[in-house]
C-alpha cells in the first residue's frame, strides 16, 4: 500500500518536472489568459464546489472538527467569488519572470545580468483551507512554477472539485493539465514522499498549524520555505490613545479569529494603571473574548469584580500558542523594553504591533522586535499579501532567508546570472 502510494507521488512529481520547461516559455499574456479563464470557470462551478465543500464540512463535524477549522474549511459562494477575484488580481500583477535584478559591464566587455527565474516544481502541504488550492495554483502559474498540492483529508472533496475545474481550464487553453496536480492525502506518508523527492521537487512550502510546519521543515530533504504560526502581539503603551488602541485590539482579535494574523496576545504598559487595564478588559469582554492571564500579574483587585472573575488563569501554552478562537493572553509589562523582550522570547516571528503616541516608543519597538512584520498604530490583521498590494499570497514566511513576510510572486522565484560576451577568454 505505502509502496504504491509513494510510487504514485513520485510519478506525479516526474510529470510535473516534465512540463516545467514548457511553462517557463509561456509569455505573460498566455499565463494571464489562463488565470482569467480559471477565475470565470470557478465562479461558473460555484454550485458544485459548494456542494462538495458541504460534504467535507459535514464529515468534519462528524469527526469533531473545531469551529475554528470549520471556518477555515468553509467555501460559500462569497468565498468562491473572492478566490476567483484573487486569480484576476494575480493576472493583473507584473510578471516577475525575466525581471533584471542587477547588471553591469566589466572592463573586458562582458555584460552581466541577474534575472528572475521560476523555482520549478513547487510542493504545497496545507491543512483545511481550500482557498490555498487556488491561490497556490495562481501564484505558481504566474511565477512559472508547477504546483504539486497535498491538501488535508478534511478538504479532500473540495480540493478535488477545485483542481478538476483548474485542470479542465488548462486543457481548454491548450496547456498541460499537469501544471497543477492534487496528491493523495490518505496517509501522512504522502507528505514525507513529497518533501523528500529531491531532484523532482524544487521547493516545498508548508501552510498550517505548528505541528504540520515543524514536521515538514524538520523532515524535508527538499528545500523548504517555512511559513509560521501567528502568536501575534499588540503592545499598548501608556502614551497610546487608549480608545484607538482598543479598536486595534478588537479588530485584530475578532475580525476573523481563526487566521494567522489575528492578535493572540496583548501586552499592557504598567503605567496605564488599573483604570486603563480595566478599560481594555471590559472591551474584550464586551466583544466576547475570553482573557487568559497570570491573575497575580493584573491589578484585578482594583477593577470591576465581574471583569476580574472572568479572567482565566494562564498555563504555559498561553504564552506561546495560537488560540485561533475568541481567546487572548494578557500581561502587564514595565514599558516598551519589557514588551520587546516578551515578544522576542514568546512570539512566533509573524506580526507584532505597537500602539503609542510617543514616536520614540514606536521606533524602538519597530527596530527591536524580531518579526516578519511590525505594525505601528495599525491592526495585525493587515499582514496579508492582498492588503500589502501583492495580490494573493502563498503564506506568511517567518524565516530569514530570501522570503520573509507575505510571499507573493517575487518570493516564488530564484535568480540566475547571464553572461554575454564576444569571445572573451580568461587570462
VOPAGU-2260 file (C-alpha; in pm, 1 decimal, decimal comma):
REM VOPAGU-2260
SITE   aa  ch    i         X         Y         Z
SITE  UNK   A    0       0,0       0,0       0,0
SITE  UNK   A    1     266,6     253,0     103,3
SITE  UNK   A    2     497,7     148,7    -179,5
SITE  UNK   A    3     219,9     205,0    -431,2
SITE  UNK   A    4     134,5     544,2    -282,5
SITE  UNK   A    5     497,9     651,9    -287,4
SITE  UNK   A    6     538,2     548,6    -650,0
SITE  UNK   A    7     222,7     739,0    -742,1
SITE  UNK   A    8     355,7    1057,3    -582,1
SITE  UNK   A    9     696,1    1020,6    -746,0
SITE  UNK   A   10     525,8     958,3   -1080,0
SITE  UNK   A   11     325,0    1276,9   -1042,2
SITE  UNK   A   12     640,0    1464,9    -946,0
SITE  UNK   A   13     809,0    1335,8   -1261,8
SITE  UNK   A   14     512,2    1451,1   -1469,1
SITE  UNK   A   15     531,8    1792,7   -1303,1
SITE  UNK   A   16     904,0    1814,9   -1373,0
SITE  UNK   A   17     843,4    1723,1   -1735,8
SITE  UNK   A   18     623,6    2027,6   -1800,5
SITE  UNK   A   19     836,8    2290,6   -1624,3
SITE  UNK   A   20    1022,9    2374,0   -1942,9
SITE  UNK   A   21     705,7    2437,5   -2139,9
SITE  UNK   A   22     562,7    2663,1   -1869,1
SITE  UNK   A   23     889,9    2856,3   -1841,9
SITE  UNK   A   24     844,3    2958,7   -2204,8
SITE  UNK   A   25     492,0    3096,8   -2164,6
SITE  UNK   A   26     468,1    3473,1   -2218,5
SITE  UNK   A   27     284,7    3677,1   -1957,6
SITE  UNK   A   28     -20,2    3721,2   -2180,0
SITE  UNK   A   29     -76,3    3346,1   -2203,8
SITE  UNK   A   30     -40,5    3289,7   -1830,1
SITE  UNK   A   31    -279,1    3577,3   -1761,0
SITE  UNK   A   32    -536,7    3440,4   -2005,5
SITE  UNK   A   33    -529,4    3103,1   -1827,2
SITE  UNK   A   34    -574,4    3270,3   -1487,7
SITE  UNK   A   35    -869,4    3478,7   -1604,9
SITE  UNK   A   36   -1032,6    3175,3   -1764,6
SITE  UNK   A   37    -982,5    2980,3   -1440,7
SITE  UNK   A   38   -1146,1    3259,3   -1241,1
SITE  UNK   A   39   -1451,8    3256,0   -1466,6
SITE  UNK   A   40   -1471,8    2875,9   -1455,5
SITE  UNK   A   41   -1460,7    2868,8   -1074,4
SITE  UNK   A   42   -1748,9    3113,6   -1049,6
SITE  UNK   A   43   -1946,2    2912,0   -1305,0
SITE  UNK   A   44   -1884,9    2597,5   -1098,4
SITE  UNK   A   45   -1988,6    2757,4    -766,8
SITE  UNK   A   46   -2280,4    2523,5    -709,3
SITE  UNK   A   47   -2075,6    2204,8    -746,2
SITE  UNK   A   48   -1787,9    2347,8    -543,4
SITE  UNK   A   49   -2014,5    2447,5    -254,6
SITE  UNK   A   50   -2185,8    2107,7    -263,5
SITE  UNK   A   51   -1850,5    1929,9    -235,0
SITE  UNK   A   52   -1749,8    2163,1      47,0
SITE  UNK   A   53   -2069,9    2094,5     238,5
SITE  UNK   A   54   -1986,4    1724,5     231,7
SITE  UNK   A   55   -1642,8    1799,3     378,6
SITE  UNK   A   56   -1794,4    2019,5     649,5
SITE  UNK   A   57   -2047,3    1751,0     743,7
SITE  UNK   A   58   -1770,7    1492,6     766,6
SITE  UNK   A   59   -1557,4    1731,5     971,5
SITE  UNK   A   60   -1834,3    1793,8    1222,2
SITE  UNK   A   61   -1896,1    1420,5    1246,6
SITE  UNK   A   62   -1530,5    1373,8    1342,2
SITE  UNK   A   63   -1531,9    1656,5    1598,1
SITE  UNK   A   64   -1352,9    1926,4    1396,9
SITE  UNK   A   65   -1333,2    2256,5    1587,2
SITE  UNK   A   66   -1536,2    2554,7    1472,9
SITE  UNK   A   67   -1212,6    2744,0    1402,3
SITE  UNK   A   68   -1111,7    2477,0    1148,5
SITE  UNK   A   69   -1467,2    2459,0    1012,1
SITE  UNK   A   70   -1441,0    2831,7     941,6
SITE  UNK   A   71   -1114,8    2779,7     754,4
SITE  UNK   A   72   -1267,9    2492,5     558,2
SITE  UNK   A   73   -1592,9    2667,6     464,5
SITE  UNK   A   74   -1631,8    2763,4      98,4
SITE  UNK   A   75   -1954,0    2952,6      37,1
SITE  UNK   A   76   -2046,7    3135,6    -281,4
SITE  UNK   A   77   -1891,8    3456,9    -147,4
SITE  UNK   A   78   -1558,3    3286,6     -83,3
SITE  UNK   A   79   -1561,0    3124,5    -427,6
SITE  UNK   A   80   -1610,1    3470,2    -575,3
SITE  UNK   A   81   -1326,0    3601,4    -358,4
SITE  UNK   A   82   -1093,2    3321,4    -468,0
SITE  UNK   A   83   -1175,5    3393,3    -832,2
SITE  UNK   A   84   -1105,9    3763,3    -778,3
SITE  UNK   A   85    -770,2    3662,2    -630,7
SITE  UNK   A   86    -678,8    3492,6    -958,7
SITE  UNK   A   87    -780,2    3802,4   -1152,8
SITE  UNK   A   88    -562,1    4014,4    -925,5
SITE  UNK   A   89    -266,6    3783,5    -985,9
SITE  UNK   A   90    -327,0    3808,5   -1361,0
SITE  UNK   A   91    -308,1    4186,9   -1331,2
SITE  UNK   A   92      22,0    4184,7   -1142,9
SITE  UNK   A   93     359,3    4229,9   -1314,4
SITE  UNK   A   94     522,5    3903,3   -1420,2
SITE  UNK   A   95     839,1    3857,9   -1214,2
SITE  UNK   A   96     997,4    3609,0   -1455,3
SITE  UNK   A   97    1274,5    3772,4   -1656,0
SITE  UNK   A   98    1298,5    4081,0   -1436,2
SITE  UNK   A   99    1657,3    4207,2   -1428,3
SITE  UNK   A  100    1765,8    4240,2   -1066,8
SITE  UNK   A  101    2107,4    4390,0   -1133,3
SITE  UNK   A  102    2373,4    4403,1   -1400,2
SITE  UNK   A  103    2694,9    4560,0   -1513,5
SITE  UNK   A  104    2952,4    4565,5   -1789,8
SITE  UNK   A  105    3303,9    4457,8   -1696,8
SITE  UNK   A  106    3616,6    4632,4   -1827,9
SITE  UNK   A  107    3672,6    4337,6   -2063,5
SITE  UNK   A  108    3333,6    4394,9   -2226,0
SITE  UNK   A  109    3142,2    4108,8   -2059,6
SITE  UNK   A  110    2782,3    4212,3   -1989,7
SITE  UNK   A  111    2640,8    4060,0   -1670,6
SITE  UNK   A  112    2276,0    4044,5   -1571,8
SITE  UNK   A  113    2098,4    3867,7   -1287,6
SITE  UNK   A  114    1739,0    3779,5   -1378,0
SITE  UNK   A  115    1444,2    3622,1   -1200,9
SITE  UNK   A  116    1361,5    3262,8   -1299,3
SITE  UNK   A  117    1099,3    3014,0   -1173,5
SITE  UNK   A  118    1184,8    2781,7    -887,8
SITE  UNK   A  119    1045,6    2484,7   -1084,4
SITE  UNK   A  120     821,3    2227,9    -916,3
SITE  UNK   A  121     655,8    2377,5    -607,4
SITE  UNK   A  122     510,5    2140,8    -348,1
SITE  UNK   A  123     244,3    2275,2    -112,3
SITE  UNK   A  124     145,4    2095,0     207,8
SITE  UNK   A  125    -151,8    2256,4     378,4
SITE  UNK   A  126    -447,9    2198,9     605,3
SITE  UNK   A  127    -819,4    2265,6     575,2
SITE  UNK   A  128    -806,3    2583,5     366,2
SITE  UNK   A  129    -937,5    2520,9      13,3
SITE  UNK   A  130    -856,5    2876,7     -92,1
SITE  UNK   A  131    -488,9    2776,3     -71,6
SITE  UNK   A  132    -552,5    2524,8    -350,9
SITE  UNK   A  133    -642,0    2801,2    -594,1
SITE  UNK   A  134    -401,6    3062,7    -457,7
SITE  UNK   A  135    -111,8    2817,8    -493,0
SITE  UNK   A  136    -211,2    2734,2    -849,0
SITE  UNK   A  137    -243,7    3100,6    -948,8
SITE  UNK   A  138      77,1    3220,4    -790,5
SITE  UNK   A  139     270,1    2918,2    -915,0
SITE  UNK   A  140     149,5    2957,5   -1271,5
SITE  UNK   A  141     217,8    3332,4   -1288,8
SITE  UNK   A  142     568,5    3285,2   -1147,3
SITE  UNK   A  143     638,0    2998,4   -1389,6
SITE  UNK   A  144     616,1    2715,3   -1133,9
SITE  UNK   A  145     431,0    2384,1   -1149,8
SITE  UNK   A  146     211,9    2313,9    -845,9
SITE  UNK   A  147     200,7    1982,2    -658,2
SITE  UNK   A  148     -70,2    2018,9    -393,7
SITE  UNK   A  149    -101,9    1798,8     -88,4
SITE  UNK   A  150    -409,7    1918,4      97,4
SITE  UNK   A  151    -572,3    1761,3     401,0
SITE  UNK   A  152    -822,2    1477,7     422,3
SITE  UNK   A  153   -1069,5    1720,1     580,0
SITE  UNK   A  154   -1093,3    1912,5     249,8
SITE  UNK   A  155   -1047,7    1620,8      11,6
SITE  UNK   A  156   -1377,9    1662,8    -176,1
SITE  UNK   A  157   -1348,9    2039,9    -203,4
SITE  UNK   A  158    -988,8    2028,0    -322,5
SITE  UNK   A  159   -1067,6    1757,7    -576,1
SITE  UNK   A  160   -1352,3    1965,8    -718,1
SITE  UNK   A  161   -1135,9    2278,1    -735,7
SITE  UNK   A  162    -844,0    2104,3    -906,9
SITE  UNK   A  163   -1081,2    1934,9   -1152,6
SITE  UNK   A  164   -1200,1    2279,3   -1262,0
SITE  UNK   A  165    -842,8    2410,6   -1291,8
SITE  UNK   A  166    -722,8    2111,9   -1493,0
SITE  UNK   A  167   -1023,0    2140,3   -1723,4
SITE  UNK   A  168    -937,2    2505,0   -1790,5
SITE  UNK   A  169    -574,2    2417,1   -1863,3
SITE  UNK   A  170    -685,3    2158,1   -2118,9
SITE  UNK   A  171    -926,2    2405,4   -2279,9
SITE  UNK   A  172    -642,2    2658,5   -2303,1
SITE  UNK   A  173    -411,5    2407,5   -2470,8
SITE  UNK   A  174    -181,2    2384,2   -2169,9
SITE  UNK   A  175     -69,9    2063,7   -1992,3
SITE  UNK   A  176    -315,4    1959,0   -1721,8
SITE  UNK   A  177     -17,5    1852,6   -1511,7
SITE  UNK   A  178      69,3    2216,8   -1443,3
SITE  UNK   A  179    -140,6    2151,1   -1131,6
SITE  UNK   A  180    -187,2    1817,8    -956,6
SITE  UNK   A  181    -357,8    1715,1    -634,2
SITE  UNK   A  182    -163,8    1447,8    -445,9
SITE  UNK   A  183    -314,1    1164,3    -239,2
SITE  UNK   A  184    -380,7    1253,6     123,4
SITE  UNK   A  185    -493,4     922,8     271,2
SITE  UNK   A  186    -178,1     876,9     480,2
SITE  UNK   A  187      82,2    1102,3     641,2
SITE  UNK   A  188     341,9     911,9     442,4
SITE  UNK   A  189     242,0    1102,6     130,6
SITE  UNK   A  190     376,8    1421,2     287,9
SITE  UNK   A  191     711,8    1255,4     351,2
SITE  UNK   A  192     720,2    1125,0      -4,8
SITE  UNK   A  193     669,3    1477,0    -138,2
SITE  UNK   A  194     918,0    1654,9      85,7
SITE  UNK   A  195    1195,4    1404,0      18,6
SITE  UNK   A  196    1159,8    1392,0    -361,5
SITE  UNK   A  197    1495,0    1557,3    -426,9
SITE  UNK   A  198    1567,1    1612,8    -792,6
SITE  UNK   A  199    1196,1    1618,1    -876,8
SITE  UNK   A  200    1056,2    1877,0    -637,5
SITE  UNK   A  201    1245,6    2206,7    -617,1
SITE  UNK   A  202    1082,3    2365,4    -312,4
SITE  UNK   A  203     818,3    2272,3     -57,8
SITE  UNK   A  204     604,2    2518,9     136,8
SITE  UNK   A  205     401,7    2409,5     441,1
SITE  UNK   A  206      98,6    2612,6     546,8
SITE  UNK   A  207     -98,3    2523,2     856,5
SITE  UNK   A  208     -54,2    2464,3    1226,0
SITE  UNK   A  209     271,1    2438,7    1415,9
SITE  UNK   A  210     271,9    2058,7    1404,2
SITE  UNK   A  211     244,8    2042,5    1026,7
SITE  UNK   A  212     500,4    2317,2     968,1
SITE  UNK   A  213     754,9    2162,9    1204,8
SITE  UNK   A  214     707,6    1816,8    1054,4
SITE  UNK   A  215     773,6    1947,0     703,2
SITE  UNK   A  216    1067,9    2172,2     791,3
SITE  UNK   A  217    1237,7    1906,6    1005,6
SITE  UNK   A  218    1168,1    1614,7     772,1
SITE  UNK   A  219    1229,2    1773,1     432,0
SITE  UNK   A  220    1532,8    1698,0     220,0
SITE  UNK   A  221    1385,7    1926,9     -46,7
SITE  UNK   A  222    1446,4    2298,2      24,7
SITE  UNK   A  223    1160,2    2429,4     240,5
SITE  UNK   A  224    1027,0    2780,7     293,4
SITE  UNK   A  225     890,1    2797,2     645,3
SITE  UNK   A  226     556,7    2968,3     693,9
SITE  UNK   A  227     485,5    3034,8    1057,3
SITE  UNK   A  228     208,6    3022,5    1308,6
SITE  UNK   A  229      81,8    3355,6    1432,7
SITE  UNK   A  230     120,7    3428,2    1802,8
SITE  UNK   A  231      74,7    3796,1    1719,0
SITE  UNK   A  232     108,8    4059,4    1993,3
SITE  UNK   A  233     -21,4    4410,8    2044,1
SITE  UNK   A  234     167,7    4624,2    2295,4
SITE  UNK   A  235     -35,4    4917,6    2431,6
SITE  UNK   A  236     195,4    5186,2    2562,8
SITE  UNK   A  237      95,1    5443,7    2826,8
SITE  UNK   A  238     128,1    5713,1    2557,6
SITE  UNK   A  239    -132,4    5547,5    2332,3
SITE  UNK   A  240    -472,3    5690,3    2250,9
SITE  UNK   A  241    -647,0    5419,0    2450,1
SITE  UNK   A  242    -971,0    5419,9    2252,5
SITE  UNK   A  243    -774,0    5384,2    1929,3
SITE  UNK   A  244    -559,1    5110,3    2080,9
SITE  UNK   A  245    -867,5    4919,3    2196,7
SITE  UNK   A  246   -1013,9    4946,0    1845,3
SITE  UNK   A  247    -691,2    4799,2    1702,4
SITE  UNK   A  248    -702,8    4519,3    1959,0
SITE  UNK   A  249   -1065,4    4426,6    1896,1
SITE  UNK   A  250   -1017,7    4437,1    1519,6
SITE  UNK   A  251    -704,4    4223,3    1533,9
SITE  UNK   A  252    -865,4    3968,8    1766,4
SITE  UNK   A  253   -1225,4    3943,2    1645,1
SITE  UNK   A  254   -1225,0    4032,8    1274,5
SITE  UNK   A  255   -1151,1    3668,3    1199,2
SITE  UNK   A  256   -1003,6    3486,6    1494,1
SITE  UNK   A  257    -913,9    3169,5    1302,8
SITE  UNK   A  258    -643,7    3324,9    1081,8
SITE  UNK   A  259    -269,9    3355,2    1144,5
SITE  UNK   A  260    -265,9    3735,7    1160,8
SITE  UNK   A  261    -519,4    3751,3    1445,2
SITE  UNK   A  262    -397,7    3920,2    1764,0
SITE  UNK   A  263    -339,6    3644,1    2018,9
SITE  UNK   A  264    -161,7    3836,4    2299,4
SITE  UNK   A  265    -199,5    4185,9    2439,7
SITE  UNK   A  266      76,8    4346,2    2645,2
SITE  UNK   A  267     -29,5    4637,7    2866,6
SITE  UNK   A  268     208,2    4904,4    2989,7
SITE  UNK   A  269     205,0    4908,3    3371,5
SITE  UNK   A  270     179,1    5287,0    3351,3
SITE  UNK   A  271    -174,2    5251,2    3213,2
SITE  UNK   A  272    -278,3    5173,4    3570,0
SITE  UNK   A  273    -579,2    4980,9    3688,3
SITE  UNK   A  274    -818,3    5213,6    3505,0
SITE  UNK   A  275    -653,4    5157,2    3167,2
SITE  UNK   A  276    -621,9    4781,7    3218,5
SITE  UNK   A  277    -985,8    4768,8    3324,6
SITE  UNK   A  278   -1099,2    4951,6    3010,6
SITE  UNK   A  279    -911,5    4702,9    2792,3
SITE  UNK   A  280   -1053,4    4401,6    2977,1
SITE  UNK   A  281   -1403,3    4545,7    2959,1
SITE  UNK   A  282   -1376,1    4597,6    2583,4
SITE  UNK   A  283   -1255,2    4241,4    2532,3
SITE  UNK   A  284   -1536,4    4102,5    2743,6
SITE  UNK   A  285   -1795,2    4309,2    2554,9
SITE  UNK   A  286   -1655,2    4169,3    2229,0
SITE  UNK   A  287   -1694,3    3814,0    2357,2
SITE  UNK   A  288   -1322,5    3747,4    2406,9
SITE  UNK   A  289   -1202,3    3535,2    2699,5
SITE  UNK   A  290    -889,2    3672,5    2867,5
SITE  UNK   A  291    -616,2    3435,1    2987,4
SITE  UNK   A  292    -352,5    3577,7    3221,0
SITE  UNK   A  293    -146,6    3520,8    3529,4
SITE  UNK   A  294    -403,5    3662,5    3764,1
SITE  UNK   A  295    -136,5    3789,8    4002,3
SITE  UNK   A  296      11,6    3994,0    3716,4
SITE  UNK   A  297    -304,2    4200,4    3660,3
SITE  UNK   A  298    -440,7    4462,2    3903,4
SITE  UNK   A  299    -759,6    4260,5    3947,6
SITE  UNK   A  300    -823,9    4386,1    4299,2
SITE  UNK   A  301    -861,3    4739,7    4165,4
SITE  UNK   A  302   -1104,4    4676,8    3881,2
SITE  UNK   A  303   -1462,6    4564,5    3843,4
SITE  UNK   A  304   -1516,6    4232,8    4021,1
SITE  UNK   A  305   -1704,1    4079,7    3728,1
SITE  UNK   A  306   -1414,8    4155,9    3494,7
SITE  UNK   A  307   -1166,3    4016,4    3743,2
SITE  UNK   A  308   -1362,2    3696,0    3795,4
SITE  UNK   A  309   -1380,0    3633,1    3419,1
SITE  UNK   A  310   -1001,4    3616,8    3377,6
SITE  UNK   A  311    -880,1    3258,5    3323,9
SITE  UNK   A  312    -552,9    3159,4    3492,1
SITE  UNK   A  313    -293,1    3112,8    3219,9
SITE  UNK   A  314     -89,6    2798,7    3162,7
SITE  UNK   A  315     249,2    2773,2    2992,0
SITE  UNK   A  316      89,2    2723,8    2649,7
SITE  UNK   A  317     -94,4    3055,7    2670,2
SITE  UNK   A  318     233,1    3245,7    2636,7
SITE  UNK   A  319     329,9    3087,8    2303,7
SITE  UNK   A  320      39,0    2923,1    2122,6
SITE  UNK   A  321    -213,2    3037,1    1865,5
SITE  UNK   A  322    -566,7    3025,5    2003,7
SITE  UNK   A  323    -745,2    3057,3    1667,8
SITE  UNK   A  324   -1053,6    3126,0    1879,5
SITE  UNK   A  325   -1211,7    3406,1    2082,2
SITE  UNK   A  326    -940,3    3388,7    2346,8
SITE  UNK   A  327    -643,9    3615,0    2419,4
SITE  UNK   A  328    -344,0    3620,1    2652,3
SITE  UNK   A  329    -292,2    3940,4    2852,5
SITE  UNK   A  330       9,0    4056,2    3052,3
SITE  UNK   A  331     113,7    4378,3    3220,7
SITE  UNK   A  332     472,9    4475,7    3135,4
SITE  UNK   A  333     702,5    4751,5    3254,9
SITE  UNK   A  334     728,1    4965,9    2942,3
SITE  UNK   A  335     842,6    4912,4    2587,8
SITE  UNK   A  336    1169,4    4733,8    2667,4
SITE  UNK   A  337     985,6    4467,1    2866,3
SITE  UNK   A  338     731,7    4436,6    2584,4
SITE  UNK   A  339    1009,8    4385,2    2328,5
SITE  UNK   A  340    1175,3    4122,4    2547,5
SITE  UNK   A  341     845,5    3935,3    2587,7
SITE  UNK   A  342     766,4    3940,9    2214,9
SITE  UNK   A  343    1112,5    3823,5    2113,8
SITE  UNK   A  344    1105,5    3538,6    2365,9
SITE  UNK   A  345     749,8    3413,0    2324,6
SITE  UNK   A  346     633,9    3539,7    1984,8
SITE  UNK   A  347     631,8    3337,3    1665,3
SITE  UNK   A  348     804,3    3597,2    1448,0
SITE  UNK   A  349     489,6    3660,9    1244,3
SITE  UNK   A  350     336,4    4002,3    1318,7
SITE  UNK   A  351     360,3    4220,5    1626,9
SITE  UNK   A  352     211,2    4563,4    1680,0
SITE  UNK   A  353     255,2    4869,4    1900,0
SITE  UNK   A  354       0,7    5134,6    1990,9
SITE  UNK   A  355     170,6    5454,4    2110,5
SITE  UNK   A  356     176,8    5828,5    2052,4
SITE  UNK   A  357     539,0    5858,8    2165,9
SITE  UNK   A  358     733,5    5822,6    1840,5
SITE  UNK   A  359    1041,7    5707,1    2030,8
SITE  UNK   A  360     844,6    5408,5    2163,5
SITE  UNK   A  361     715,5    5330,3    1814,0
SITE  UNK   A  362    1058,1    5346,2    1653,6
SITE  UNK   A  363    1222,9    5143,4    1930,0
SITE  UNK   A  364     957,6    4870,3    1906,3
SITE  UNK   A  365     975,4    4859,1    1524,8
SITE  UNK   A  366    1355,7    4836,3    1527,4
SITE  UNK   A  367    1398,7    4582,4    1807,6
SITE  UNK   A  368    1113,9    4334,4    1757,5
SITE  UNK   A  369    1239,7    4040,6    1551,1
SITE  UNK   A  370     931,7    3963,5    1343,8
SITE  UNK   A  371     847,1    3936,9     975,8
SITE  UNK   A  372     607,6    4230,5    1009,5
SITE  UNK   A  373     569,1    4510,3    1265,6
SITE  UNK   A  374     256,7    4726,9    1270,6
SITE  UNK   A  375     275,9    5073,3    1425,2
SITE  UNK   A  376     -65,1    5203,8    1532,2
SITE  UNK   A  377    -230,2    4956,8    1295,9
SITE  UNK   A  378    -406,1    4622,7    1335,4
SITE  UNK   A  379    -215,0    4296,1    1298,5
SITE  UNK   A  380    -488,9    4195,3    1052,3
SITE  UNK   A  381    -316,3    4394,4     777,6
SITE  UNK   A  382     -36,5    4138,9     739,2
SITE  UNK   A  383    -173,8    3988,1     422,5
SITE  UNK   A  384     -47,6    3978,0      66,6
SITE  UNK   A  385    -359,2    4135,0     -78,0
SITE  UNK   A  386    -359,7    4412,9     181,8
SITE  UNK   A  387       6,1    4480,2     102,7
SITE  UNK   A  388     -81,1    4521,4    -264,6
SITE  UNK   A  389      82,5    4193,0    -365,3
SITE  UNK   A  390    -235,8    4014,4    -476,6
SITE  UNK   A  391    -289,4    3664,0    -342,5
SITE  UNK   A  392     -19,3    3519,9    -120,3
SITE  UNK   A  393     118,9    3170,9     -74,1
SITE  UNK   A  394     165,6    3225,3     300,1
SITE  UNK   A  395     347,4    3435,5     558,6
SITE  UNK   A  396     711,5    3335,0     586,3
SITE  UNK   A  397     872,0    3367,1     929,6
SITE  UNK   A  398    1215,4    3250,2     820,9
SITE  UNK   A  399    1503,8    3487,0     747,5
SITE  UNK   A  400    1614,4    3376,8     402,2
SITE  UNK   A  401    1505,9    3530,1      73,6
SITE  UNK   A  402    1133,8    3523,8     154,6
SITE  UNK   A  403    1007,0    3685,1     476,6
SITE  UNK   A  404     655,7    3811,3     546,2
SITE  UNK   A  405     373,7    3778,0     291,6
SITE  UNK   A  406     502,3    3573,2      -3,0
SITE  UNK   A  407     380,1    3688,0    -341,1
SITE  UNK   A  408     513,1    3636,2    -690,8
SITE  UNK   A  409     873,9    3758,5    -649,3
SITE  UNK   A  410     923,2    3530,5    -348,2
SITE  UNK   A  411     837,7    3229,8    -567,0
SITE  UNK   A  412    1129,9    3292,2    -799,1
SITE  UNK   A  413    1502,3    3234,2    -786,7
SITE  UNK   A  414    1766,7    3407,8    -994,7
SITE  UNK   A  415    2037,8    3319,9   -1241,7
SITE  UNK   A  416    2328,6    3507,2   -1392,5
SITE  UNK   A  417    2355,3    3552,2   -1766,9
SITE  UNK   A  418    2698,4    3647,5   -1901,3
SITE  UNK   A  419    2706,1    3788,7   -2256,4
SITE  UNK   A  420    3037,7    3813,4   -2431,0
SITE  UNK   A  421    3205,6    3839,6   -2769,6
SITE  UNK   A  422    3460,1    3562,2   -2747,3
SITE  UNK   A  423    3637,5    3675,7   -2428,6
SITE  UNK   A  424    3861,5    3422,9   -2258,6
SITE  UNK   A  425    4000,1    3448,7   -1908,1
SITE  UNK   A  426    4377,3    3500,6   -1878,4
